Amino acid sequence: MSREEVSRREKSIEETREYHQQYLRAISNPVRRQILRAIRDGYRTITALQSHTGLAVDSLEWHLSILEHDFCIVKESRKGQIIYTLTQEGRVIDYLD
């Protein structure tokens, strides 16, 4: 194996490790798991999530940004409204707690 191949492989391993660390950080928090369950159950807008979870909007938006950045949810705009949906990674909530 050439040095270049070894370097690429090490970079790939490091990227995978980083991906998993981010993902685990997102799902390890009980508040974020509550948000994932709420999205799974159909509460997909900020207003619906805030009403369902009782979180302040600022706190909810912060947790949603972590979940989005760490591969658990995607944010879409539909008819002028922001909708959150689970990614495949976010669906792990079915197996937690």
C-alpha positions as a Markdown table, in Angstrom:
| # | Residue | x | y | z |
|---|---|---|---|---|
| 1 | Met | 0.0 | 0.0 | 0.0 |
| 2 | Ser | 1.4 | 3.4 | -1.0 |
| 3 | Arg | 1.8 | 6.3 | 1.4 |
| 4 | Glu | -1.0 | 8.1 | -0.4 |
| 5 | Glu | -3.4 | 5.1 | 0.0 |
| 6 | Val | -2.5 | 4.9 | 3.7 |
| 7 | Ser | -3.1 | 8.6 | 4.1 |
| 8 | Arg | -6.5 | 8.4 | 2.4 |
| 9 | Arg | -7.5 | 5.4 | 4.5 |
| 10 | Glu | -6.5 | 7.1 | 7.7 |
| 11 | Lys | -8.4 | 10.2 | 6.7 |
| 12 | Ser | -11.5 | 8.0 | 6.0 |
| 13 | Ile | -11.2 | 6.4 | 9.4 |
| 14 | Glu | -10.9 | 9.7 | 11.1 |
| 15 | Glu | -13.9 | 11.1 | 9.2 |
| 16 | Thr | -16.0 | 8.0 | 10.2 |
| 17 | Arg | -14.9 | 8.4 | 13.8 |
| 18 | Glu | -15.9 | 12.1 | 13.7 |
| 19 | Tyr | -19.3 | 11.3 | 12.2 |
| 20 | His | -20.0 | 8.8 | 14.9 |
| 21 | Gln | -18.9 | 11.1 | 17.7 |
| 22 | Gln | -21.3 | 13.9 | 16.4 |
| 23 | Tyr | -24.1 | 11.4 | 16.0 |
| 24 | Leu | -23.7 | 10.0 | 19.5 |
| 25 | Arg | -23.5 | 13.5 | 21.0 |
| 26 | Ala | -26.9 | 14.3 | 19.4 |
| 27 | Ile | -28.7 | 11.2 | 20.6 |
| 28 | Ser | -27.2 | 10.9 | 24.0 |
| 29 | Asn | -29.1 | 14.0 | 25.3 |
| 30 | Pro | -32.5 | 13.1 | 26.7 |
| 31 | Val | -34.1 | 16.4 | 25.5 |
| 32 | Arg | -33.0 | 15.7 | 22.0 |
| 33 | Arg | -34.4 | 12.1 | 22.2 |
| 34 | Gln | -37.7 | 13.7 | 23.4 |
| 35 | Ile | -37.6 | 16.0 | 20.3 |
| 36 | Leu | -36.9 | 13.0 | 18.0 |
| 37 | Arg | -39.8 | 11.1 | 19.4 |
| 38 | Ala | -42.1 | 14.1 | 19.0 |
| 39 | Ile | -41.0 | 14.5 | 15.3 |
| 40 | Arg | -41.6 | 10.7 | 14.8 |
| 41 | Asp | -45.1 | 11.2 | 16.3 |
| 42 | Gly | -46.0 | 13.9 | 13.9 |
| 43 | Tyr | -45.0 | 17.2 | 15.7 |
| 44 | Arg | -42.9 | 18.6 | 12.9 |
| 45 | Thr | -43.1 | 22.4 | 13.1 |
| 46 | Ile | -41.4 | 24.7 | 15.7 |
| 47 | Thr | -44.8 | 25.6 | 17.1 |
| 48 | Ala | -46.0 | 22.0 | 17.4 |
| 49 | Leu | -42.7 | 20.9 | 18.8 |
| 50 | Gln | -42.6 | 23.8 | 21.3 |
| 51 | Ser | -46.2 | 23.0 | 22.4 |
| 52 | His | -45.5 | 19.3 | 22.7 |
| 53 | Thr | -42.2 | 19.5 | 24.5 |
| 54 | Gly | -42.7 | 22.6 | 26.6 |
| 55 | Leu | -39.3 | 23.9 | 25.6 |
| 56 | Ala | -38.6 | 27.6 | 25.1 |
| 57 | Val | -38.3 | 28.4 | 21.4 |
| 58 | Asp | -34.6 | 29.4 | 21.7 |
| 59 | Ser | -33.7 | 26.2 | 23.5 |
| 60 | Leu | -35.7 | 24.1 | 21.0 |
| 61 | Glu | -34.0 | 25.8 | 18.0 |
| 62 | Trp | -30.6 | 25.1 | 19.6 |
| 63 | His | -31.4 | 21.4 | 20.0 |
| 64 | Leu | -32.9 | 21.2 | 16.5 |
| 65 | Ser | -29.7 | 22.7 | 15.0 |
| 66 | Ile | -27.6 | 20.0 | 16.8 |
| 67 | Leu | -29.9 | 17.3 | 15.6 |
| 68 | Glu | -29.8 | 18.7 | 12.0 |
| 69 | His | -26.0 | 19.1 | 12.0 |
| 70 | Asp | -25.4 | 15.7 | 13.5 |
| 71 | Phe | -27.5 | 13.8 | 10.9 |
| 72 | Cys | -30.7 | 13.0 | 12.8 |
| 73 | Ile | -33.2 | 15.4 | 11.1 |
| 74 | Val | -33.6 | 17.4 | 8.0 |
| 75 | Lys | -35.3 | 20.7 | 7.7 |
| 76 | Glu | -37.5 | 21.5 | 4.7 |
| 77 | Ser | -39.6 | 24.4 | 3.7 |
| 78 | Arg | -43.2 | 23.5 | 2.7 |
| 79 | Lys | -45.8 | 26.2 | 1.9 |
| 80 | Gly | -43.7 | 28.8 | 3.7 |
| 81 | Gln | -43.5 | 26.6 | 6.9 |
| 82 | Ile | -40.4 | 24.8 | 8.2 |
| 83 | Ile | -41.0 | 21.1 | 8.6 |
| 84 | Tyr | -38.6 | 18.7 | 10.4 |
| 85 | Thr | -38.4 | 15.0 | 9.5 |
| 86 | Leu | -36.3 | 12.2 | 10.8 |
| 87 | Thr | -33.4 | 10.8 | 8.8 |
| 88 | Gln | -32.5 | 7.1 | 8.8 |
| 89 | Glu | -30.1 | 7.9 | 11.7 |
| 90 | Gly | -32.9 | 9.8 | 13.6 |
| 91 | Arg | -35.2 | 6.8 | 13.4 |
| 92 | Val | -32.9 | 5.1 | 15.9 |
| 93 | Ile | -35.2 | 6.7 | 18.5 |
| 94 | Asp | -37.5 | 3.7 | 18.0 |
| 95 | Tyr | -34.8 | 1.6 | 19.7 |
| 96 | Leu | -33.8 | 3.9 | 22.5 |
| 97 | Asp | -35.2 | 4.4 | 26.0 |
